[in-house]
Amino acid sequence: MSNPFRIVIVGAGPAGLSAAIAIAQHPSSSAPSRSVHITVLELRPGVQTIGGAVNMTPLALHYLDALGGAGARLRPRGHAASAIELVAHRTGRLLATLWPGVDALRVRRQDVVEALTEAAVALGDSNEDPDALRIVYGARVEDLAELDNGGVRVTYTREDDKARAAAETIEADLVLGCDGIHSIVRRRLVEPDRPETYTGKCVAYGFLPATAADAARWTRAGGQPLVRHTTLVQHGAESLLLARHQPAGDDETTSSESSLYVAVVMPVPPDEAGDRREGRAVRDKDELRRAIADRFAGGAIDCLGEVLARCDDWFFYPVRMLPDGGAWSEGHVLLLGDAAHAMPPQGESTGVAIEDGVLVAHVLSRRGDGRDVSRMIADYEALRRADVAALHRTSMARWNGGGGGGGWLGRVVMEWMAWVVVSYLNWTSDHFARDVRNLPLPE
């Protein structure tokens, strides 16, 4: 067996784990005998993540199905979301339906990471080579140094072993920085002068129990269920997200035991947003609940106050982003996911990170045909940058859009604009059918 191709992946989130699984499954096209050793370094001591419920599009699920069966592991943990309904706060009536009939899944981000972790561990255990794919938890990256041969020396310490102070090193042919918006890989080596910026808004989210009796009582205009799958209550330029994220019973609208995910985006001055990097539990839950209730007071959906009052555990985090463009690579180091292109929430961010990992494996399939690492990194960027730039424009348009003015007329205008936006999004939903694994690779 020839010298293995060594890859270090920093970060065991959706991007890092997807890349690890996809690369391990994808042999070199011309040198299948050359093994690959993948080491995933994760700062947290175990399978932990932040964030609420996420929307897994059909495309994301398609990729997960191919990633060691992660899709099959994930589906029983989520709630089928065949549509997103936009409901007017002013009238309680349905404005439009987004992506009707699409086989999506609403699930906790934690469940996505767990499903990918289980798939990665199973793949590593099935290989006779113990170094084929391994995950090291509690690993803090201390240094990244480029070597004369083009490789990278990664130095890390183990947070879970206080007695062992000595640092450990790995010399890698390629390093993938998948460690999020606050990426140590980006700050240490790729682009130290590209800091994240605060968007001026924070996300407050929480979970609440919802019984069959609740579902029957929580209705909108015409007695229709307030939440079938996922509902966006549109109030001027603001929206309140209500979504099921657990498996439903035989009757999806009256499941005997279920849970709702609630989220709202709120403008918050920088001095009040704080500088915490993680989502945090809200200490004054009553104050936050009142603030959200005040924003959505009045209107024609009488049950909103009860729904918000039922949500007892709230989490709150400032939404940050990276400036568009910027460097994604340096030498044999490549950034994926939020480490490269963090943007405001746009409905499929987790799926984008997964797709990054799948695409990099496709590009690396030529690692044995004489194509060097730097050129394969350039191939990846050539295939990926246009898509990410388009997603960034869409994300910013949704994030900054609206501002349609207060008062009755402004709300009516924003409701009308919702039809325009939904028509466009339904028109572009055919991108769910694409597959980056089929993209022609650059010459």
PyMOL commands that set and color helices and strands:
alter all, ss='L'
color gray80, all
select helices_A, chain A and resi 14-25+58-66+70-77+109-125+184-190+212-217+221-223+270-273+285-295+304-310+338-341+349-364+373-400+407-433+436-438
alter helices_A, ss='H'
color red, helices_A
select strands_A, chain A and resi 5-10+36-42+53-56+79-81+84-88+94-98+104-108+133-137+139-146+152-158+168-172+174-177+197-210+230-235+238-244+258-267+280-281+313-321+329-330+333-335
alter strands_A, ss='S'
color yellow, strands_A
deselect
rebuild
show_as cartoon
